[in-house]
């Protein structure tokens, strides 16, 4: 979605997915041309830092819960597991820049890579660096 920043939170658990009030948050810039797996790894690292930084305040109740509805300046994108297959389809009629962005957003080894349908058959896409060497 061409977002320039991302973040991780510690929030209250509620019945709705990611619906609880935010207790602590860490935001960071998204480097250009990043793959989703790399974003996942950056988020994991930021989450560990946030947890270590906020653990004492969490235990001592030193926080001011922020309802997620009050955080209107950030869009979120959440997809259910049963939607993932459809999201991985690349349309070869898209502009090359869109194909590249979509590929980077859906290529996450070891899961099935994104693909295009050619004559009804899946043609998977991978990174050049991960192709077998001749």
N, C-alpha and C positions, 0 to 999 in steps of 0.2 A: 504493500500500500504506500510505499515511498516515505514511510515515517522516518524521522531523523533522530528520534529518541525512543527509549524503551525503559522499563523499570521492573522492579520486583517489590513486593510488599509483604509485610506480616499483617494479617488481618484476622478479624474474628471469623470463626466458622459459623455459617448459617446454612439453612436448607438449600438456598439457591447457590449455584456455582459462582464462586468469587463474589458473593453478594455482601459479605460482612464488612463492617466498618474497618477502615485502614488505621492501623496502630503505628506502623513505621513504614517508611518507603525509601528506596534508593533508585534514582534515575541515572541514566547514562546515555551518551551519544551512540548512535549506530554507525559504525564505519561503512564507507561506501563499498558496494559490491559484496556484501556479506551474505553468506549462505545461512539458512535457517538453523542448521546444526551449530554453526559458529555463534549465532545469536543465543541459542540454548546454552552453550558453554559459557558465554559472557554473563548470561542471566544467573546461571548456577554460581559462578564466582561472586557476583554482586550479592546474591542471596546469602552466601556464607558470610561475607563481610557484614552485611546488614544484621544478620542474626547475632554475630559476635558483638557488634557495636551496641545492639539494643537489648541484649539478654537481661542485663541488670535492671534496666528501666522497665522491661516487661514484667519481671518478677516482682518489682517494687510498685507496680501500678503507675509508673511515671510516664503517662502518655495521655493524649487527648484524642479519642476516637474520631475519625473523620468519615462520615457516611459516604459511601461510594457515589451516591447520587450528587454529592457536592463537588465531585471531581469531573466537571463537565468539559474541561479543556483537553481531555485525552480520549481518543477513540480506542475501543478495544475490538479485537477480532477473536471470537471464540468459535471453534468448530467441533461438532460432535464426531465421534469415531466413525459413525456410519456416513459422514459427509466426505471423509478424506479421499476416498477413491475418486469421486467426481472432481474434487479440487485438483487432483494430479494430472488431469487431461490438459495437454497443451494444444492449442488451436494453431495450426501452421499458417493460417491466414492472418494471425496477429502480426503487428510490427515486431521486428527483431528485438527491440528494447523491452517490449512487453513479454515476449517469450523468455528473454534472459531473466527478467525480474521474477516471473512466475516459476521458472526453473529453480532459481536460487531459493525461492520461498517454499518449495515443495520437495527439494532433494535432501533427504535426511537418511543416509545409510545407518543401519542395515535394512531399513524399510524399503519396500518396492519404490523404485524411482518414478518420477513423472514420465508421462508417455504421450504420444500422439496416436490417433487411430488412423491407420492407412489401410484402405480396403478392408475395414472391419477388424484388422489385427493391431494389437498393441506393439508399438515401436518405442522401446524405453530409451531414455536419455541418461547419460552419465557424464561425469567430468572427464575431460581428456586425460588428466593426470591419473585417473583410475582405470584407464584402459590397459589391457594386457600389452606388454612390450613385445614387439616382433623381433 
